[in-house]
Amino acid sequence: VGRRIGKFELAQGGTIFPDEIGDLPLESQARLLRVLQERTMERVGGTQTLNLDVRVIAATNRDLSDAVRDHRYRADLFYRLNVFPIRVPPLRERSEDAPNLAKHFVRAFAAHLNQSEPLLTPAAIKKITSYGWPGNVRELEHTMQRAVILCRGGEITPRELGLADALPAPETQMSDRIVPLAEFERRYFRRVLEHTGGVIHGERGAAKLLDMKPTTLRSRLERLGITVKRRGRR
């Protein structure tokens, strides 16, 4: 009874941003490859071929070159997407950016709550800079949101940040001995699960902390042979 316009058609003449492109199923990879290669598409149930003029900017937190070697990702699609790769380092690798990002989030949340912008004390800035941020920018955002809500007297101190018992940076959890990547991931994921009590979903779950989709994290844990056991409530 009505026509629904697809994402690529909506992006005609503009840009489409497929996030988590590394999680795309093989069947969908073939369809996307055809769109990128032929620059045409057909609506579901339609017969007319539409020409496309769309810029594609894709993002993923996976190493697609490894996925290609493991036959989990199509090589032809990877090379179609990998035209101009830009690596965005995690926050722990650019700690000098953390204070400015924190101030930005404080300003935004204060405006949202219709209150005056609190100041980050030097001690709070030092804590923000030295912390490892295993949950990346999303963890920083949520930390600043909580701090704005909890702060009193117009200042945010380390107490409002609540980072004293937080998970340390990954570099501090491993020895200097070089281990295979799978073993490194296995140890780190187990450490994160210990930190969250085996919880994957929710604001305090492992998926949120790692900035991953819960389904993606469960799939990764299953591949690494990690069984999730939640601690019981007392």
PyMOL commands that set and color helices and strands:
alter all, ss='L'
color gray80, all
select helices_A, chain A and resi 7-10+21-23+26-38+64-69+75-81+91-93+95-112+122-130+136-150+158-161+170-172+181-196+206-210+214-223
alter helices_A, ss='H'
color red, helices_A
select strands_A, chain A and resi 15-16+40-42+49-51+55-56+119-120+155-156
alter strands_A, ss='S'
color yellow, strands_A
deselect
rebuild
show_as cartoon
